[in-house]
Amino acid sequence: MRFCRSHLGALFFPALLLIGVSAATFTTMPPVIEMRTYKIRPGKRQEVIEIFTSRSIPAHRQIGMKILGPFLSIEDPDTFFFMRGFPDLASREPMKSQFYDGPLWKGELEQRVMPLIEKYESVLVEDTVGLFGEWTGAD
């Protein structure tokens, strides 16, 4: 059985060592990355990109999420992609909640952006190649 040290907290780690759990069983969870695809209402992609880059990306970075993109589809003028990185799986939901429950999203961005989005998809992947640590300009 493996335990993630970040999940157990500093109080539990010494106690588990005392009962015979080897320190080698503790691992650090790898970063995770959401691969996000947005299909925007026709002709509105540039407007969404401007809001995304000027308001959303700085707020994500302030919370500690890393953003890579946006990447504009060459094949579809109403689609774009971006990657949103988290230090580990355990931090993902709290960080997302901090953004989506915060005043910027609730008081401004949700009303501005959601009516412009036809659909969006997200695929969560484990960062097995160390991309999260290599992103520059994301802190």
C-alpha positions in Angstrom: 0.0 0.0 0.0 1.3 3.5 -0.9 0.4 6.7 1.0 0.7 10.2 -0.3 2.5 12.4 2.2 0.5 15.5 1.2 -2.8 13.7 2.0 -1.8 12.6 5.4 -0.4 15.8 6.7 2.6 16.4 9.0 0.8 15.0 12.1 0.1 11.6 10.7 3.5 10.9 9.1 5.5 10.5 12.4 2.7 8.4 13.9 2.7 6.0 10.9 6.4 5.6 11.2 6.0 4.7 14.9 3.6 1.8 14.0 6.0 0.4 11.5 5.0 2.0 8.2 8.2 2.5 6.2 9.1 6.0 5.0 9.6 4.4 1.6 5.8 3.8 1.3 5.3 7.5 1.1 5.3 9.0 -2.3 4.6 12.4 -3.7 1.7 12.5 -6.1 2.6 13.6 -9.6 1.2 16.8 -11.1 -2.0 16.5 -13.1 -3.0 18.5 -16.2 -6.4 19.2 -17.6 -6.5 19.2 -21.4 -9.4 21.6 -22.1 -11.2 22.1 -25.3 -13.7 25.0 -25.8 -16.1 25.3 -28.7 -17.2 29.0 -28.8 -20.3 30.4 -30.4 -19.6 31.4 -34.0 -17.5 34.6 -34.3 -16.9 35.0 -30.6 -13.6 33.2 -30.1 -11.5 36.3 -30.1 -13.7 37.9 -27.5 -13.4 34.9 -25.2 -9.6 34.7 -25.7 -9.3 38.3 -24.7 -11.2 37.8 -21.5 -9.4 34.5 -20.9 -5.9 36.0 -21.3 -6.6 39.3 -19.5 -8.7 38.2 -16.6 -8.9 34.4 -16.2 -5.2 33.4 -16.6 -3.9 35.9 -14.1 -6.4 34.7 -11.5 -5.6 31.0 -12.1 -1.9 31.8 -11.7 -2.5 33.7 -8.5 -4.1 30.6 -7.0 -1.2 28.4 -8.1 -2.6 26.8 -11.2 -0.4 26.8 -14.3 -1.9 27.6 -17.7 -0.4 26.8 -21.0 -2.2 28.3 -23.9 -4.5 29.3 -25.3 -4.0 27.3 -28.5 -6.2 28.4 -31.4 -7.5 25.6 -33.7 -6.4 25.9 -37.3 -9.2 23.7 -38.5 -12.1 25.4 -36.6 -12.2 29.2 -36.1 -14.5 28.7 -33.1 -12.4 26.3 -31.1 -9.4 26.8 -28.8 -7.5 24.6 -26.3 -5.5 25.2 -23.2 -3.8 23.1 -20.5 -4.4 23.8 -16.8 -1.9 22.3 -14.4 -2.1 21.4 -10.7 0.7 20.4 -8.4 -1.1 17.1 -7.7 -4.6 15.5 -7.8 -5.3 16.5 -4.2 -4.8 20.2 -4.9 -7.0 20.2 -8.0 -10.5 20.5 -6.4 -9.6 23.0 -3.8 -7.8 25.2 -6.3 -10.7 25.0 -8.8 -13.1 25.8 -6.0 -11.1 28.8 -5.0 -11.4 30.1 -8.6 -15.0 29.1 -9.4 -16.4 30.1 -6.0 -14.4 33.4 -6.0 -15.6 36.9 -6.7 -14.0 37.2 -10.1 -15.8 34.2 -11.5 -19.1 34.6 -9.7 -19.3 38.4 -10.0 -18.0 38.9 -13.5 -16.5 36.1 -15.7 -19.3 33.5 -15.4 -21.9 36.0 -16.8 -19.6 37.2 -19.5 -18.0 34.0 -20.7 -20.6 31.2 -20.3 -23.1 32.6 -22.8 -20.3 32.6 -25.4 -19.4 28.9 -25.0 -21.3 26.2 -26.9 -19.5 23.4 -25.2 -16.3 22.5 -23.4 -14.6 19.2 -22.6 -11.8 18.4 -20.2 -9.6 15.4 -20.0 -7.5 14.9 -16.9 -4.0 13.4 -17.4 -1.1 12.6 -15.1 2.0 14.6 -15.9 4.4 11.6 -16.5 7.0 13.7 -18.4 7.5 16.6 -16.0 5.8 19.3 -18.1 4.3 21.0 -15.1 7.7 21.8 -13.7 8.9 23.1 -17.0 6.2 25.7 -17.6 7.7 29.1 -17.5 5.9 32.4 -17.0 3.2 30.5 -15.2 4.0 31.4 -11.6 
